[in-house]
Amino acid sequence: MIMPMKMLEENLNKKVALLLKDNRILEGTLSGYDEYMNMVLDEVEENTENLNRKLGTVIIRGSNVVRISPR
């Protein structure tokens, strides 16, 4: 199993998908993070069953993330 901080380091400036606590999925380019696993994503798209929308650049609080997947 890969450690979360190492996973973030390896995927910096690459596409990732985040599953959030409220079951939303955000996909974008990981452009930064900190020691609390707060993340900055660029070119973000939110994908749900009946909605796809572009959000641009977002900052995600690490405590809201359930899963991080490389794309």
TASUL-V385342 format. One record per backbone hydrogen bond with DSSP energy under -0.5 kcal/mol. CO is the residue of the C=O (numbers start at 1). NH is the residue of the N-H. Records with the same first field share a line. If there is no record, write none. Layout:
# TASUL-V385342
CO = NH  NH
This chain:
# TASUL-V385342
3 = 7
4 = 8
5 = 9
6 = 10
7 = 11
9 = 12
11 = 14
14 = 30
15 = 71
16 = 28
17 = 69
18 = 20  26
19 = 66  67
20 = 23
24 = 20
25 = 47
26 = 18
27 = 45
28 = 16  30
29 = 31  42
30 = 13
32 = 40
34 = 37
38 = 34
39 = 60
40 = 31  32
41 = 58
42 = 29
44 = 55  56
45 = 27  47
46 = 48  53
47 = 25
48 = 51
51 = 48
53 = 46
56 = 44
58 = 41
60 = 39
61 = 64
62 = 65
64 = 21
67 = 19
69 = 17
